[in-house]
Amino acid sequence: MDTPENIPHRTFGSLGNRSFPYTPTRTVTASSKWSDSFRSTSTTSSSTDSTTFWLTPPKAWKPRMRFKISGSHDLRRHMTLRALAISVALFIAFVLVASTLFLLRAGVPSADVMEVHNLGSYTPILPELPAPKTKVPDPVAWLKENSDNKYAVSDGVWSSMSLNKRPKAALISLVRNSELEGIRQSMMQLEMRWNHKYQYPWIFFNDEPFSEEFKEGTRNLTAAKCYYEVVPKEHWSLPEWIDEARFMNSLEYLGTIGVGKGWMVSYHHMCRWNSGFFYRHPALADYEWYWRVEPDVHYFCDINYDIFRFMRDNNLKYGFNMNILDDARSFPSLWSRTLSFMRAHPQLLHPSANLTWLLDSETHSYNNCQYFSNFEIGSLAFWRGAGPSAYFDWLDRAGGFYYERFGDAPVHTLSVGLFAERRDVWYFADVGYMHGINRFCPRGREGACACEATRVDEGFYKLVPRKPEDTCLRGWLGGEWTRKREGWSREGEVALGGDGYGGYEVWGDE
């Protein structure tokens, strides 16, 4: 090993103002391998030693930059300015692409959100439909490919999702200041189960301005944006064609016969607004999809896909979670008004409209089945269409929202039946939900739901005494869902204390 004393002494020349690299002086000897092969060939210099060679650049010589990279040994790397520029450009491009991809997938923790489990043992429940004449989307295939929180976002990157065509959608709620605690419960559960991963905005509607307490109490529950809107006065008051005295008499009558909330003026306004005015509110003008959220409801299950993307990508118009019966005394003239509309405007009806599941098997009149609209996911473009808007206006002018108690659930149910086909509607059988006495918990989602599985049509008739031949949901599904066991009879089951709906072959838990 060389010691300081044994290291040869070297002298260093001056570079002066030259721009080329510095090389220390090297003495040329007879045995030097540099003596012949590395002598200067410049015609402008008579010097032949190595120092002269390096201090006199050849004609083809170009300045180079030298970088020293530390490691086990010092290595000398030479890079032209052009190569450096290309490398920097490539690096910047890489950073931009990587950061964009990161933003699109940001906020998806590997343990909590990226819970790739596909559909597990859950199988979507589909209605029996005729074969389509043209190619249509496959919602089940979509769910299998995207039930992994693929489009989840994190705080502060909502706007970046426009790069990936994020649906223009919102969670909407018609709620009073006095219902703050009820809507907080609904928000907390839906945020925990779904929206904390997707951060769709909340839009609250009220017939009066929201209090600061309400605003603060709701904003604190979500990282998404919140908006607070007031319903226009003309949408929350008696229209000019309604006879106020007749309306007051109807309130008394509906209360006397026990029609639910039929004696409450505000309830009539609410049913009317939810039926046909909500999608006309200016606050929703720039939105294409909505999810209706009521106060005091429960969401039992984790949802691991973007519901609005699911609706949009599969060309769906309406989504529901339960089918129930309503009290026919609430809307005695609804079906006759609907028939008169159909006769007056046949051109507005969907070519594949099918109301079979909504008709009584004997009288062929409306059987009072309905989509439970308290859980409702839908396309605003559908409601803004000529058919649904004209149908609502027809019913509104007839006075049914005030002289009777037309509800938004039967009005929406008949609208979907008239202006959409069955394949445009999706049954969200994977979302556990409860509102009051109406409750549903899916099968096949054990571990993802905080509820005990129920049968698909449990409690569908709790509100009314008169029952159709089949439960409302089974009528909508059709096919194997309506087949009965051989030897079973409704009369026999009822005589033994049953509800008359225990003879089905398929229950959904096979």
Residue pairs with C-beta under 8 A, 6 or more apart in sequence:
10 24
10 25
11 24
11 25
12 22
12 24
12 25
13 22
13 24
13 25
13 51
13 55
15 22
18 55
19 63
20 57
20 61
20 63
21 54
21 63
21 64
21 66
23 51
23 54
23 55
25 50
25 51
26 34
26 49
26 50
26 51
27 49
28 34
28 35
28 48
28 49
28 50
29 35
34 50
38 50
38 53
39 48
39 50
39 53
40 47
40 48
40 52
40 53
40 56
41 58
42 56
42 58
42 59
44 56
45 52
45 56
47 53
47 56
62 80
64 78
64 79
64 80
65 78
65 79
65 80
65 81
65 84
66 76
66 77
66 78
67 77
67 79
68 74
68 75
68 76
69 75
69 77
79 87
100 160
100 163
103 157
103 160
104 157
104 160
104 161
104 163
104 164
105 152
106 153
106 154
106 157
106 160
107 113
107 152
107 153
107 154
107 155
107 157
107 197
108 114
108 149
108 152
108 154
108 197
113 149
113 152
113 197
114 148
114 149
115 148
115 149
115 304
116 148
117 147
117 148
117 304
118 144
118 147
118 148
119 143
119 144
119 147
120 444
120 445
120 448
121 444
121 445
121 446
122 430
122 442
122 443
122 444
122 445
123 444
124 139
124 140
124 143
124 427
124 429
124 430
125 427
125 429
125 456
125 477
125 508
126 140
126 427
126 477
127 422
127 427
127 476
127 477
127 478
127 479
128 477
128 478
128 479
128 480
128 481
129 422
129 423
132 423
136 315
136 423
137 313
137 314
137 315
138 314
139 310
139 314
139 316
139 426
142 310
142 313
142 314
143 305
143 310
146 305
146 306
146 309
146 310
147 304
147 305
148 304
148 305
149 197
149 304
149 305
150 305
150 306
151 161
151 164
151 166
151 198
151 306
151 309
152 197
152 198
152 306
153 160
153 161
153 197
153 198
153 199
155 199
155 223
158 166
158 199
158 224
158 225
166 309
167 288
167 289
167 306
167 308
167 309
167 311
167 312
168 286
168 287
168 288
168 289
169 200
169 287
169 288
169 289
169 290
169 291
169 308
170 200
170 201
170 202
170 203
170 284
170 287
170 289
170 290
170 291
171 190
171 195
171 200
171 201
171 202
171 203
171 290
171 291
171 293
172 202
172 203
172 204
172 205
172 278
172 284
172 290
172 291
172 292
172 293
173 183
173 186
173 202
173 203
173 204
173 205
173 292
173 293
173 294
173 295
174 205
174 206
174 231
174 270
174 273
174 274
174 278
175 182
175 183
175 204
175 205
175 206
175 295
176 206
176 207
177 206
177 208
177 210
177 211
177 213
177 214
179 295
179 296
180 213
180 214
180 217
180 218
182 295
182 296
183 204
183 218
183 293
183 295
184 217
184 218
184 221
185 295
185 296
185 297
185 298
186 293
186 294
186 295
186 296
186 297
186 298
186 299
187 202
187 218
187 221
187 222
187 293
188 221
189 297
189 298
189 299
190 293
190 299
191 221
191 222
193 299
193 300
193 301
193 302
193 303
194 299
194 302
194 303
194 307
195 222
195 224
196 222
196 223
198 306
198 308
199 222
199 223
199 224
200 224
200 291
200 308
201 224
201 225
201 226
201 227
202 218
202 222
202 224
202 225
202 226
202 227
203 226
203 227
203 229
203 283
203 284
204 210
204 214
204 218
204 226
204 227
204 228
204 229
205 229
205 230
205 231
205 278
205 281
205 283
206 228
206 229
206 230
206 231
207 230
207 231
207 236
207 266
207 269
208 230
209 228
209 230
210 228
214 228
215 226
215 228
218 226
219 226
227 283
229 281
229 283
231 273
231 277
231 281
232 281
235 272
235 273
235 277
235 280
235 281
236 269
236 273
237 269
238 244
238 247
238 402
239 396
241 397
241 399
242 399
242 402
242 403
246 403
247 402
247 403
250 402
250 403
250 404
251 262
251 263
251 264
251 265
252 263
254 262
254 263
254 329
254 330
254 404
254 405
255 262
255 263
257 329
259 327
259 329
259 330
259 405
260 327
260 330
260 463
261 267
261 405
262 330
262 405
267 405
268 401
268 402
268 405
271 401
271 405
271 406
271 407
271 408
272 396
272 401
272 402
272 406
274 292
274 373
274 408
275 392
275 395
275 401
275 406
275 407
275 408
275 411
275 412
276 383
276 388
276 389
276 392
276 393
276 396
276 411
278 284
279 290
279 380
279 383
279 384
280 384
284 290
284 380
287 380
288 312
288 379
288 380
288 381
289 308
289 311
289 312
289 377
289 378
289 379
289 380
290 376
290 377
290 378
290 380
291 307
291 308
291 376
291 377
292 373
292 374
292 375
292 376
292 377
294 374
294 435
296 435
296 436
297 374
297 375
297 433
297 434
297 435
298 432
298 433
298 434
298 435
299 431
299 432
299 433
300 432
300 433
300 434
300 441
300 449
300 450
300 451
301 430
301 431
301 432
301 441
301 442
301 445
301 448
301 449
301 450
301 451
302 448
302 449
303 430
303 431
304 448
307 319
307 377
307 428
308 377
310 316
310 426
311 319
311 377
311 378
311 379
311 426
314 426
315 424
316 379
316 424
316 425
316 426
317 378
317 379
317 382
317 416
317 420
317 424
317 425
318 371
318 376
318 377
318 378
318 379
318 382
318 412
318 416
318 420
318 424
318 425
318 426
319 376
319 377
319 378
319 425
319 426
319 427
319 428
320 371
320 372
320 373
320 375
320 376
320 377
320 425
320 426
320 427
320 428
321 372
321 375
321 427
321 428
321 429
321 431
321 433
321 440
322 371
322 372
322 375
322 433
322 438
322 440
322 460
322 473
323 369
323 370
323 371
323 372
323 457
323 460
323 471
323 472
323 473
323 475
323 476
324 369
324 370
324 372
324 438
324 459
324 460
324 461
324 462
324 463
324 472
325 368
325 369
325 370
325 460
325 461
325 463
325 464
325 466
325 467
325 468
325 472
326 368
326 370
326 407
326 409
326 410
326 463
326 464
327 368
327 463
327 464
328 368
328 464
328 466
330 404
330 405
330 406
330 407
330 410
331 400
331 404
331 405
331 406
331 407
331 410
332 404
333 398
333 400
333 404
334 366
334 395
334 400
334 404
334 406
334 410
334 411
334 414
335 365
335 366
337 394
337 395
337 398
337 400
338 366
338 391
338 414
338 418
340 394
341 390
341 391
341 394
341 395
342 349
342 418
344 394
345 387
345 390
348 386
348 387
348 390
348 391
348 418
348 419
349 387
349 418
349 419
350 387
350 418
350 419
350 420
350 421
352 421
352 422
353 417
353 418
353 419
353 420
353 421
354 417
354 421
354 422
355 414
355 417
355 418
356 475
357 369
357 472
357 475
357 476
357 478
358 366
358 367
358 369
358 413
358 414
358 417
358 475
359 365
359 366
359 367
360 366
360 367
360 468
361 468
361 469
366 410
366 414
367 468
367 472
367 475
368 410
368 464
368 466
368 468
369 413
369 468
369 472
369 475
369 476
370 407
370 409
370 410
370 412
370 413
370 472
371 409
371 412
371 413
371 416
372 409
372 435
372 438
373 408
373 409
373 412
373 413
374 409
374 435
374 438
375 428
375 431
375 433
375 435
376 412
377 428
382 388
382 419
382 420
383 389
383 415
385 419
387 415
387 418
387 419
388 415
388 419
391 411
391 414
391 415
391 418
391 419
392 411
392 415
395 401
395 406
395 411
400 406
416 424
416 425
422 476
427 473
427 476
427 477
429 442
429 456
430 442
430 445
431 442
432 440
432 441
432 442
432 445
432 449
432 450
432 451
433 439
433 440
434 440
434 451
437 459
437 462
437 463
438 459
438 462
439 451
439 454
439 458
439 459
440 454
440 456
440 458
441 449
441 451
441 452
441 453
441 454
442 449
442 453
443 453
443 508
443 509
446 453
453 509
455 507
455 508
455 509
456 473
456 474
456 507
456 508
457 471
457 472
457 473
457 474
457 501
460 471
460 472
460 473
461 467
461 471
461 499
467 500
467 501
468 475
470 482
470 501
471 501
473 481
474 481
474 482
474 504
475 482
480 505
480 506
481 504
481 506
482 504
483 504
483 505
483 506
484 503
484 504
484 505
485 503
485 504
485 505
488 502
488 503
489 503
490 500
490 501
490 503
493 499
493 500
493 502
493 503
494 500
